[in-house]
């Protein structure tokens, strides 16, 4: 059975890039969110196996969304994808339960590798 994925990124271009890379590698993209509120609602509604989560969204930051996922007991694995690569931000994301942190720009191989490991 294909693993289900929710893609969270405010950029339509980035969501499309991630979707194409994942679907080309056998993943099933079940939803997309452009902001934090959608990311939280869709995560609990869809219960995907995996969530790709941008850290900078128009209404929230990814680490705050991770806190909600953690507090509410969401079982989905999360891979953070962000242009923000400062060590403190990466470490906070990982501390809050992200299985990997990918810094933009990235290659399809880097993305698929991180998601496969998660």
C-alpha positions in Angstrom: 0.0 0.0 0.0 1.3 3.5 -0.9 2.2 5.8 1.9 -0.1 8.8 2.2 1.5 12.3 2.4 0.2 15.7 3.3 2.3 18.5 1.8 2.4 21.8 3.7 4.1 24.8 2.0 2.8 28.3 1.2 4.4 28.2 -2.3 2.3 26.4 -4.9 5.5 25.9 -6.9 7.2 24.1 -4.0 4.1 22.0 -3.3 4.0 21.0 -6.9 7.7 20.2 -6.9 7.4 18.0 -3.8 4.2 16.3 -5.1 5.8 15.4 -8.4 8.9 14.0 -6.7 6.9 11.9 -4.2 4.3 10.6 -6.6 7.1 9.7 -9.0 8.5 7.5 -6.2 5.3 5.7 -5.3 3.8 8.0 -2.6 0.2 9.0 -2.5 -0.3 12.8 -1.9 -3.6 13.0 -0.1 -3.7 16.7 0.6 -1.9 20.0 0.4 -2.0 23.0 2.8 -0.8 26.6 2.2 -0.9 27.8 5.8 -0.7 26.6 9.4 -4.4 26.4 10.0 -5.0 24.2 7.0 -1.9 22.1 8.0 -3.5 21.4 11.4 -7.0 20.8 10.1 -5.9 18.5 7.3 -3.4 16.5 9.4 -6.1 15.5 11.8 -8.8 15.0 9.2 -6.6 12.9 6.8 -4.3 11.2 9.3 -1.5 10.8 6.6 1.5 8.5 7.2 3.8 11.5 6.5 3.7 15.3 6.5 6.2 17.5 4.7 6.1 20.8 6.7 7.5 24.2 5.7 8.8 26.2 8.6 7.8 29.6 7.4 4.0 29.9 6.7 1.9 33.1 6.4 0.0 32.5 9.7 2.3 30.3 11.8 5.8 28.8 11.9 6.3 25.0 11.4 7.7 24.4 14.9 4.5 25.8 16.4 2.5 23.4 14.2 4.8 20.5 15.4 3.9 21.4 19.0 0.2 21.1 18.2 0.8 17.8 16.5 2.7 16.5 19.5 0.3 17.8 22.1 -2.7 16.3 20.2 -1.0 12.9 19.7 -0.9 13.0 15.9 0.8 9.7 14.7 2.0 11.1 11.3 5.7 11.3 10.8 6.9 14.8 9.9 9.8 15.9 7.6 10.5 19.6 7.8 11.5 21.4 4.6 12.5 25.1 4.9 14.8 27.7 3.5 15.7 28.4 7.2 18.7 26.3 8.0 20.1 27.8 11.2 21.2 25.1 13.5 19.0 26.3 16.4 15.9 26.1 14.2 16.8 22.7 12.7 17.5 21.4 16.3 14.2 22.7 17.6 12.3 21.0 14.7 14.0 17.7 15.5 13.5 18.1 19.2 9.8 18.6 18.6 9.5 15.3 16.7 10.4 16.0 13.1 12.2 12.9 11.6 14.3 15.0 9.3 15.0 18.6 8.3 15.7 19.4 4.6 17.0 22.9 3.7 15.8 24.5 0.4 17.0 24.3 -2.3 17.2 20.5 -2.3 17.3 17.8 -5.0 14.6 15.2 -5.5 17.0 12.5 -4.3 17.6 14.4 -1.0 13.8 14.7 -0.5 13.0 11.1 -1.3 15.9 9.8 0.7 14.8 11.8 3.8 11.2 10.7 3.4 12.1 7.1 2.9 14.2 7.1 6.1 11.3 8.8 8.1 
